[in-house]
């Protein structure tokens, strides 16, 4: 376990398996990352993928035989001042090495995800960064706010929905989609993350994760580089890197930047404005 504490936040990297970021919260406050010691996904071979909670790195597209390969082995850890890297050796059944590196700054955290091909063949995949959060808050996803034409007559937004999603459970205001973090029935939605962020409001703490969307790249899931999944136990903010043909020994990476803000409201749109994410 590696731990960072600043004047603003606390963060822990779990290295006995994973890798995982297991704790992220305001200093002296609650952990926003959910803990799921007993949650798992049953695999076709009878084994389980242990979710554990926290923040993890998967591979996209979501294919059980590849995505759900167990990551129970201890990580190889290297650390320096306010920086730690945890590497999960490549499993034999899907020889992709996964690593998460955390660089702690005074105002936020840079999280770098890397996938390295340890096989002797080229593999098509994309990095998939999944942050599991405590239920009960509000997840927020911005839709594209750029016009497609000078007159504003052409469509400019894509909302991707999964087969089990009830769109009636979503709300929309000020160009953002909001998902309540206490869904009795699972749902998942996504969009091209052209505005470069996802957010979660838990009480009066606002969590922002920022990414760089590459407009000329290919993304899986119909281009939805940003996604929200919610059920009764947790909420996920998910971002994806571009789809690549990863050659043997090559690495693809995907960066996120995390922020926490104390806000004075429970209203998501007002809280986004207080955090400097939305204009007044």
Secondary structure by P-SEA (a helix, b strand, c coil): cbbbbcccbbbbbbccccccccccccccccccbbbcccbbbbccccccccccccccccccccccccccccccccccccccccbbbbbbcccccccbbbbbbbbbcccbbbbbbbbbbcccbbbbbbbbbbbbbbccbbbbbbccccccccccccccbbbbbccccccccccccccbbbbbccccbbbbbcccccccccccccccbbbbbbbbbbccccccccccccccccccccccbbbbccccccccccccbbbbbbbbbbcccccaaaaaaaaccccc
